[in-house]
């Protein structure tokens, strides 16, 4: 699994553009792109801030516990769809 793909899914799941996330993290938009394409390493501090900014602390917990973060993201999206579908 590519780590950059997980970062991209986290950002898109939060409804943020690369520009918006770059502003929140105080880094260049080009660095967001590089991180999402696995062309640049992400520091632990930036990973924590990325998770906070995208409201994806559960993904950080998955990483720490050796779980597949893509499964966590997919599961959360499915639960959100079921809940939303039940409310309509």
Buried (B, 14 or more C-beta within 10 A) or exposed (E): EEBBBBBBBBBBBBEBEBEBBBBBBEBEBEBBBBBBEEEBEBEEEBBEBBBEBBEBEBBBEBBEEEEEBBEBBEEBEEEEEEEEEEEE
